[in-house]
Structure formats: C-alpha cells, structure tokens
Amino acid sequence: MFRIIIFLLTLSLIAISIVVSMLNSQNIDLNLYFVSYTAPIPLFLFISFLVGSFLALLFFFSAYIKHKHENMNLRRSMKIKEDEIDSMRKNPLRDDH
C-alpha cells in the first residue's frame, strides 16, 4: 500500500513539474563569466537537477566505499578474535601448583 502511495505521489510531482515547465518556457540568459548561454528555463532546471543528482550519487558512493572498507576491517578483526577464543577453549587452563 505504501509503495502505491509513493508511486502516485511521484507520478503527480512529475506531472506538476511538466505542466509548470510547459507554462514557463521563456528563454533566459545564463552568464558564466567567460561563456553565455541562452536556453529555455526547463532545460537549465533539468541540467541542474542532473548535476545535483550526479554529485549526490558521488557522495553516496564515497560513503558506501568507506563503510564497506570499515565493515571488511571489522569482520577481519572479529575473525581474529573468534580464532583466539576458539584456541583458548581448546587449551584448558592448567593449574601447575
């Protein structure tokens, strides 16, 4: 049920954004100091959305790699400690008194 609601909400947001971009199709000038571009507003909005999505994906990927590496180190440490515990269980304490 929750997935259906999210799907319908996403679909309605896409429809609203398409309607708004069709109503605001004037050309604007984007001056980037060295280069100037002239294009419709929706094109610039779409490009900025794509750049933002790409940057968010890069940040997510870097965090994912960091956590994956940390997880691998923790698993290695846990394996060493488990081996040490198993070896201590196999060699009972000896009382030499």
C-alpha positions as CSV (number, residue, x, y, z in Angstrom):
1,M,0.0,0.0,0.0
2,F,2.8,2.4,0.9
3,R,4.5,1.7,-2.4
4,I,1.4,2.6,-4.3
5,I,1.1,5.9,-2.4
6,I,4.7,6.8,-3.1
7,F,4.3,5.9,-6.8
8,L,1.2,8.0,-7.1
9,L,2.9,10.9,-5.3
10,T,6.0,10.6,-7.6
11,L,3.8,10.5,-10.7
12,S,1.8,13.6,-9.6
13,L,5.0,15.5,-8.9
14,I,6.4,14.6,-12.3
15,A,3.1,15.7,-13.9
16,I,3.1,19.0,-12.0
17,S,6.7,19.7,-13.0
18,I,5.9,19.0,-16.7
19,V,3.0,21.4,-16.6
20,V,5.0,24.1,-14.8
21,S,7.8,23.8,-17.3
22,M,5.4,23.9,-20.3
23,L,3.9,27.2,-18.9
24,N,7.4,28.7,-18.2
25,S,9.1,28.2,-21.5
26,Q,10.7,31.6,-21.9
27,N,14.4,31.8,-22.9
28,I,16.8,33.1,-20.3
29,D,20.5,34.1,-20.5
30,L,22.9,32.2,-18.3
31,N,26.2,34.2,-18.0
32,L,29.1,32.0,-16.7
33,Y,31.6,34.8,-16.8
34,F,33.5,33.5,-19.9
35,V,30.6,32.0,-21.8
36,S,26.9,33.0,-22.1
37,Y,24.1,30.5,-22.9
38,T,20.6,31.2,-24.0
39,A,18.0,28.4,-23.5
40,P,14.5,27.8,-22.0
41,I,14.2,27.7,-18.2
42,P,13.2,24.0,-18.1
43,L,16.4,23.0,-19.8
44,F,18.5,24.8,-17.2
45,L,16.4,23.3,-14.4
46,F,16.8,19.8,-15.8
47,I,20.6,20.2,-16.2
48,S,20.9,21.5,-12.7
49,F,18.8,18.5,-11.5
50,L,21.1,16.1,-13.3
51,V,24.3,17.7,-11.9
52,G,22.9,17.7,-8.4
53,S,21.8,14.0,-8.8
54,F,25.3,13.1,-10.1
55,L,27.0,14.9,-7.2
56,A,24.7,13.2,-4.6
57,L,25.5,9.8,-6.2
58,L,29.2,10.5,-5.9
59,F,28.9,11.5,-2.2
60,F,26.8,8.4,-1.6
61,F,29.3,6.2,-3.4
62,S,32.2,7.5,-1.4
63,A,30.3,6.9,1.9
64,Y,29.4,3.4,0.7
65,I,33.1,2.6,-0.1
66,K,34.1,4.0,3.3
67,H,31.5,1.9,5.2
68,K,32.3,-1.2,3.1
69,H,36.0,-0.9,4.0
70,E,35.2,-0.4,7.6
71,N,32.9,-3.4,7.6
72,M,35.7,-5.5,6.0
73,N,38.2,-4.4,8.7
74,L,35.7,-5.2,11.5
75,R,35.0,-8.7,10.0
76,R,38.7,-9.4,9.8
77,S,39.1,-8.2,13.5
78,M,36.2,-10.3,14.6
79,K,37.6,-13.4,12.8
80,I,40.9,-13.0,14.6
81,K,39.2,-12.6,18.0
82,E,37.0,-15.6,17.3
83,D,40.0,-17.7,16.4
84,E,41.7,-16.6,19.6
85,I,38.6,-17.5,21.7
86,D,38.4,-20.9,20.0
87,S,42.1,-21.6,20.7
88,M,41.6,-20.6,24.3
89,R,38.7,-23.1,24.6
90,K,40.8,-25.9,23.1
91,N,43.6,-25.3,25.6
92,P,42.1,-25.5,29.0
93,L,43.7,-23.7,31.9
94,R,46.4,-25.7,33.6
95,D,47.0,-25.3,37.3
96,D,50.7,-26.0,37.9
97,H,50.5,-25.5,41.7
